Amino acid sequence: MDEIRDKSIWITGASSGIGRALVCRLAARNNFIVISSRSRGKLLELQKIAPQRIRVLDCDVGDSEDMARAARELAGLTDQLDLVIAGAGVCEYDDDLQLDTASYRRVFDVNFFGAVNTLRCALPLLAGSRAPQFAAVGSLSSVVGFPRAEAYGASKAALAYFLDAVRADTSQVALQVAHIRPGFIDTPLTESNDFAMPFLMSPEQAAERIERGLARRHHTIDFPRRLSWPLRLLAFFRPLWFRLCAPRLTRIHSLRNR
Ligand SMILES: NC(=O)c1ccc[n+]([C@@H]2O[C@H](COP(=O)([O-])OP(=O)(O)OC[C@H]3O[C@@H](n4cnc5c(N)ncnc54)[C@H](OP(=O)(O)O)[C@@H]3O)[C@@H](O)[C@H]2O)c1
């Protein structure tokens, strides 16, 4: 019931962190998995855990031309996908409200346009499945506005809207759309964070929650609850977030000497 077994799956962001842990978990359940990221070497290394059931497709999810090439190669690897997990992501913080649009574009290219490109490549193959699922990894950071997360949080909030709209657009067809929102996970993405990360989880714990949520066909997969419930409550009572929490978290104390 809580396992994903014997499916045909495509996972982006597979070379590291949460994506890698998902591949390890799902490969042990007789799933056929296409793994993607930019680092072909890391993917080939990961393929060794189940060479018969894992195929490597290196691509840059933020590059539409490269994704057109990836779509052609994907169609050569499998004629059907039951589950796609758009997990590729990057994080850049906006220190001191620099508002550097180049940084914002880099983050949106992967976190938002990467998911759009992934769905475009996958849709023809998802159409071949009887119970297709498209899941994307957002973040609990999009629930409320976090200081320094203007670019990252906004890209994940845009992703949230995109997923809702796709879900609405496909409400008469079989496609199930899932929004995965992790809290803090101990991966290369967070290793340089210089602030306390409450309820930090391992990638393996995250992969377990994600598999369970997807197997139960949940639309929203939030974890850990100890973080998601307080954040959802604060999002409901937004003035509390801005009055009580944000002033403790921001590092900006003057607009002149930022
Ligand atoms: N760690 C957390 O606390 C946390 C919390 C909430 C949400 N998330 C989300 O979870 C997802 C996975 O993050 P993670 O923590 O596992 O980070 P990670 O270990 O840094 O993994 C990121 C993955 O994305 C891939 N990637 C990055 N840019 C790419 C691109 N342009 N094209 C293709 N692949 C690309 C990376 O591979 P290459 O570098 O080889 O391309 C890597 O496989 C992300 O969407 C992240 O935003 C993470």
The ligand as a MOL file (V3000), in Angstrom:
LIG
                    3D

  0  0  0     0  0            999 V3000
M  V30 BEGIN CTAB
M  V30 COUNTS 48 52 0 0 0
M  V30 BEGIN ATOM
M  V30 1 N 17.5200 20.1600 1.2000 0
M  V30 2 C 16.4550 20.8080 1.6690 0
M  V30 3 O 16.4000 21.2170 2.8620 0
M  V30 4 C 15.2720 21.0450 0.7900 0
M  V30 5 C 14.1210 21.5660 1.3830 0
M  V30 6 C 13.0050 21.8150 0.6000 0
M  V30 7 C 13.0360 21.5180 -0.7340 0
M  V30 8 N 14.1720 21.0210 -1.2970 0 CHG=1
M  V30 9 C 14.1440 20.7320 -2.7300 0
M  V30 10 O 14.4580 19.3890 -2.9480 0
M  V30 11 C 15.0210 19.2280 -4.2510 0
M  V30 12 C 16.3010 18.4210 -4.1400 0
M  V30 13 O 17.2200 19.1800 -3.3640 0
M  V30 14 P 18.3810 18.5180 -2.4990 0
M  V30 15 O 18.2880 19.1000 -1.1550 0
M  V30 16 O 18.3760 17.0600 -2.6770 0 CHG=-1
M  V30 17 O 19.6390 19.2170 -3.1850 0
M  V30 18 P 20.9570 18.6480 -3.8930 0
M  V30 19 O 21.5020 17.5190 -3.1170 0
M  V30 20 O 21.7910 19.8470 -4.1610 0
M  V30 21 O 20.3780 18.0710 -5.2680 0
M  V30 22 C 19.9540 18.9100 -6.3040 0
M  V30 23 C 19.8180 18.0610 -7.5410 0
M  V30 24 O 19.3460 18.8780 -8.6070 0
M  V30 25 C 20.1950 18.6830 -9.7230 0
M  V30 26 N 20.2230 19.8990 -10.5440 0
M  V30 27 C 20.5270 21.1540 -10.1740 0
M  V30 28 N 20.4670 21.9790 -11.2070 0
M  V30 29 C 20.1050 21.2300 -12.2750 0
M  V30 30 C 19.8580 21.4950 -13.6410 0
M  V30 31 N 19.9910 22.7350 -14.1420 0
M  V30 32 N 19.4880 20.4710 -14.4580 0
M  V30 33 C 19.3750 19.2170 -13.9700 0
M  V30 34 N 19.5660 18.9010 -12.6850 0
M  V30 35 C 19.9390 19.8850 -11.8610 0
M  V30 36 C 21.5600 18.3640 -9.1170 0
M  V30 37 O 22.3730 17.6400 -10.0080 0
M  V30 38 P 23.5480 18.2300 -10.9210 0
M  V30 39 O 24.2490 19.2910 -10.1310 0
M  V30 40 O 24.3470 17.0270 -11.2070 0
M  V30 41 O 22.8660 18.7570 -12.1380 0
M  V30 42 C 21.1330 17.4640 -7.9880 0
M  V30 43 O 20.9240 16.1530 -8.4640 0
M  V30 44 C 15.2270 20.6450 -4.7910 0
M  V30 45 O 14.1590 20.9710 -5.6420 0
M  V30 46 C 15.1760 21.5010 -3.5370 0
M  V30 47 O 14.7590 22.8200 -3.8210 0
M  V30 48 C 15.2940 20.7740 -0.5760 0
M  V30 END ATOM
M  V30 BEGIN BOND
M  V30 1 1 1 2
M  V30 2 2 2 3
M  V30 3 1 2 4
M  V30 4 1 4 5
M  V30 5 2 4 48
M  V30 6 2 5 6
M  V30 7 1 6 7
M  V30 8 2 7 8
M  V30 9 1 8 9
M  V30 10 1 8 48
M  V30 11 1 9 10
M  V30 12 1 9 46
M  V30 13 1 10 11
M  V30 14 1 11 12
M  V30 15 1 11 44
M  V30 16 1 12 13
M  V30 17 1 13 14
M  V30 18 2 14 15
M  V30 19 1 14 16
M  V30 20 1 14 17
M  V30 21 1 17 18
M  V30 22 2 18 19
M  V30 23 1 18 20
M  V30 24 1 18 21
M  V30 25 1 21 22
M  V30 26 1 22 23
M  V30 27 1 23 24
M  V30 28 1 23 42
M  V30 29 1 24 25
M  V30 30 1 25 26
M  V30 31 1 25 36
M  V30 32 1 26 27
M  V30 33 1 26 35
M  V30 34 2 27 28
M  V30 35 1 28 29
M  V30 36 1 29 30
M  V30 37 2 29 35
M  V30 38 1 30 31
M  V30 39 2 30 32
M  V30 40 1 32 33
M  V30 41 2 33 34
M  V30 42 1 34 35
M  V30 43 1 36 37
M  V30 44 1 36 42
M  V30 45 1 37 38
M  V30 46 2 38 39
M  V30 47 1 38 40
M  V30 48 1 38 41
M  V30 49 1 42 43
M  V30 50 1 44 45
M  V30 51 1 44 46
M  V30 52 1 46 47
M  V30 END BOND
M  V30 END CTAB
M  END
